[in-house]
Amino acid sequence: MISQLFPYILENNYFDKFHDECGVFGIYSPYKVDTFSLIQFGLFALQHRGQEACGFSVLRDGFIISHKSEGLVLDFFRKISNSECYHGNAVIGHTRYSTEGGQSKKNIQPFFGEDSYGKSTISIVHNGNLVNAQDLRRELESKGINFISEYSDSEVILRLIQKYLPESDNSLEKAIQKTTIDIKGAYSVIVLMDNKMAAFRDPNGIRPLCYGMLNEEIYIFSSETCGIDSVGGFYVRDVFPGEIIIVEKKSIQFSLLTKRKNIKKRICSFEYIYFSRPDSLIENINVYEIREKSGEKLYEQHPVEADVVIGVPDSGVPASIGYSKASGIPFKPILVKNKYIGRSFIHPQQEMREKMVNLKLNPILDEIKGKRIVIIDDSIVRGTTSRRLVYILRKAGAKEIHFRSASPPIIGPCYLGVDTPSKKDLISYNHIDKKSIAKILNVDSLEFLSMDNFIDILGSIHYCFGCFTGNYPVKKN
């Protein structure tokens, strides 16, 4: 039965994708606002960037109050009954997948620092990954600096800032500048203190961060523009690689953390393929447009005769629409996805899993039988889900199946803020020849978007293509 395959898709689909480990969001106002609702909206808009845990720190009457827990954003906020206690004039928040540090509750952000009286004086949220965090942590611990997390590179950033603040006459800008001399890797960070907020990015700008405004006085920082949109704000621009922005009650200050010659833009190209929401702008480039163009290029690159084009929901759909436009082959949403199922819904017992067979994806059988099908996904990582989907289509009576990946072959893991499998688990690392992969997937043809076409779509080589080429902007220690 076709339905017998869906338990395997339910179990493997999550693990057959790359996952960006978090989203960050912050708002600074010179007067008290409903920061509780604003951070809820912002984090919910960024939920796709992290679904394991979330948290926030609010500045209220000169005090920083933090609240964080495991779970989805709306579930987390529903459990908070005293919402008015979290109204203030500034707030930062974080929603996460775990990369470094694992899934311990101790690793949930924001991280905060206290003074000798136990008052929180600084809080931080971070998207990215440091390659030298372990060495820095050992060095700080040898100097008597204590850590709360089991292991978190984000807390390393916080403790370094705390260390440098008294050495810098309590200047947040100078403390951050000294911190960024020490740290290496990918980081987009928002810092909250009792009278100001700072946002900064690494010199390569690997992970995204933008800023906008709610009105002429209220500033917004977000991993993506969809976060700014969610609270009714307007996008101003992205925070530049190597830039720090500091906002206070009556001012905003822009400066560089390093010399211009050390700034080399290398934003993660996978943001456009999968991580970011299609309605977001990354570096002022429309994500949906990039995905649709990738589908058009796929057809130009390797045309094929077929009866229908389908996309693997959700990120494969824009590329399949582009393929349909370029080819004239009709696009049909044959794979129907239940948007309300998550990882936690997978029942551990086989008997119950078999009763849930059609909950994740379900094909419209009448649209498959006897048809020549082009199926498009955003990428092929392990190949597990792709193989299962092909099996379903074969069992449903597809005459031909032509698989297309809207990204180049993935040959390497990412250590710059993405939860990825090891090399041995990547199908394109283990099988360089496309024909070998096509045979494993049991498809009539297989094509990946070429690197040349991908670069042509992006319009620049100034991106990180590490997972496709093995060349990274920052070397791993």
C-alpha positions, 0 to 999 in steps of 0.5 A, spaced: 500 500 500 502 507 498 500 509 505 504 504 508 510 509 506 508 515 510 510 513 517 517 513 514 516 520 511 514 522 517 520 520 521 525 522 516 522 528 513 525 533 518 532 529 518 532 530 511 533 537 511 538 543 513 535 547 519 537 554 520 538 554 528 534 560 530 531 567 528 532 573 532 528 579 533 528 586 537 524 592 538 527 599 542 522 604 543 523 611 547 517 610 551 513 604 554 509 600 549 506 593 548 513 589 548 509 582 550 505 582 543 510 585 539 515 580 541 510 575 540 508 577 533 516 578 531 518 571 533 512 567 530 513 570 524 520 567 525 518 561 527 520 557 521 527 559 523 527 555 530 521 550 533 525 547 539 525 553 544 524 560 544 525 566 549 525 574 550 528 579 555 524 585 556 527 592 559 521 595 564 523 601 568 530 600 568 530 592 569 531 587 564 526 581 565 527 574 561 522 569 560 524 562 556 522 555 555 522 549 550 516 549 545 513 553 539 512 560 540 504 561 540 504 555 545 510 558 549 506 565 550 499 562 551 502 559 558 504 567 560 498 569 564 501 576 567 502 579 560 502 586 562 508 585 566 512 584 560 510 591 557 516 595 557 520 600 552 525 595 549 525 587 548 529 582 544 527 575 543 530 568 540 527 562 537 531 556 536 533 549 533 540 547 536 546 546 533 552 547 538 550 546 545 544 541 544 537 541 546 538 542 554 534 548 557 540 551 559 542 553 552 535 556 551 536 564 549 536 570 551 542 569 555 543 575 560 548 577 565 547 580 572 551 585 577 553 583 584 546 585 586 543 579 582 540 585 577 540 583 570 544 588 566 545 585 559 541 580 555 543 577 548 540 573 542 545 570 537 544 567 530 550 563 527 556 559 530 563 561 532 568 556 530 573 558 536 568 558 541 570 552 545 577 555 546 574 562 548 570 558 553 576 555 556 580 561 557 574 565 560 573 559 565 580 559 567 580 566 569 574 565 573 568 567 569 562 562 570 557 559 564 550 557 565 549 553 559 552 546 558 555 549 551 553 555 547 557 559 543 552 565 544 554 565 551 561 566 550 559 572 546 555 575 552 561 573 557 566 577 553 562 583 552 561 583 560 568 582 560 570 588 556 565 593 559 569 595 565 575 595 561 571 600 556 569 605 561 562 601 560 562 603 552 557 598 549 560 599 542 567 599 545 566 592 548 563 589 542 568 591 538 573 588 542 569 582 543 569 581 535 576 581 535 576 575 539 570 571 536 571 567 529 565 565 525 558 567 523 554 571 528 548 576 527 547 579 534 542 583 538 544 586 545 539 589 550 542 593 556 538 598 561 539 604 556 540 602 549 540 596 544 545 594 539 545 590 533 551 587 529 554 582 524 560 578 522 565 581 517 562 576 512 555 577 514 553 570 513 547 570 517 542 575 515 540 581 520 536 587 518 533 593 521 526 597 520 522 602 524 515 602 527 514 609 527 519 615 527 522 613 534 521 606 534 526 601 531 526 594 529 531 589 528 530 582 525 533 576 522 528 577 516 523 582 513 517 578 515 519 579 522 518 587 521 512 586 517 509 582 522 508 588 527 506 593 522 513 596 521 517 598 514 524 595 512 529 600 512 535 596 510 540 590 512 545 591 517 551 591 513 557 586 514 561 588 520 557 593 522 554 595 529 548 599 530 546 602 537 540 605 538 538 610 545 532 614 547 534 620 542 539 617 537 541 612 533 549 610 531 552 607 525 559 604 525 564 599 523 567 594 527 573 592 523 577 596 517 573 596 510 578 591 507 576 586 512 569 586 510 567 581 505 560 579 504 559 572 504 551 571 506 549 564 506 546 562 499 542 557 502 537 562 505 534 563 498 533 556 497 530 554 503 531 557 510 528 564 509 520 565 508 518 566 501 515 573 502 522 576 505 527 580 502 534 578 504 540 583 502 534 587 499 533 581 494 526 577 494 526 570 496 520 568 492 523 571 486 530 567 486 526 560 488 522 561 482 527 563 477 531 557 479 525 553 476 526 557 470 533 556 469 532 548 471 528 547 465 533 551 460 538 547 463 535 541 462 528 541 458 524 534 458 517 533 455 512 531 461 505 532 463 505 535 469 510 539 474 509 538 482 513 541 487 514 538 494 511 543 499 512 548 501 519 551 499 519 546 492 513 550 490 516 556 487 521 553 483 516 548 480 511 554 478 518 557 475 519 551 471 512 550 469 512 558 466 518 556 462 516 550 460 509 551 458 507 544 462 502 545 467 503 546 475 499 542 479 499 542 487 498 534 487 502 533 493 497 536 499 501 537 505 498 538 512 500 544 515 499 543 522 503 537 523 510 537 527 515 533 529 512 532 536 506 529 533 510 522 531 507 517 535 513 512 538 509 506 537 508 503 530 501 501 530 499 508 531 504 511 526 500 506 521 494 510 523 497 517 521 499 515 514 496 520 510 497 526 515 504 529 513 503 529 505 498 525 501 498 525 493 492 526 489 492 519 485 487 521 479 492 526 477 498 521 477 496 515 474 499 514 467 502 521 467 509 523 466 511 527 472 517 533 473 517 533 481 521 539 484 524 540 491 529 545 494 534 541 495 536 533 496 540 532 502 540 525 504 535 523 499 531 519 504 525 523 503 526 524 495 526 516 495 520 515 499 516 520 494 518 517 488 516 510 491 509 513 492 508 516 485 511 510 482 505 506 486 500 511 484 502 509 477 506 515 474 509 513 467 515 517 468 518 521 474 523 526 472 526 529 479 529 536 479 533 540 485 532 547 485 540 547 488 546 545 486 549 538 489 550 538 497 557 536 498 559 538 505 556 540 512 555 547 514 559 549 521 556 556 521 550 556 524 546 551 520 544 544 523 546 539 518 548 532 517 555 529 516 559 528 509 557 521 510 550 522 510 550 527 504 547 523 498 551 527 493 558 527 497 557 519 496 555 519 489 558 524 485 555 521 478 548 524 477 546 517 474 548 513 480 543 518 484 538 517 479 538 510 480 538 510 488 532 515 487 529 510 482 527 516 477 528 517 469 532 523 470 535 527 475 538 534 474 541 539 479 541 547 478 548 548 476 553 553 480 553 557 474 546 558 474 545 559 481 550 565 481 547 568 475 540 568 479 543 571 485 547 576 480 553 575 484 559 571 487 559 574 494 555 569 497 557 563 502 557 556 497 560 552 502 555 546 502 556 546 495 563 547 494 567 545 500 570 552 500 567 556 506 569 564 508 571 562 515 576 556 516 574 551 522 579 550 527 
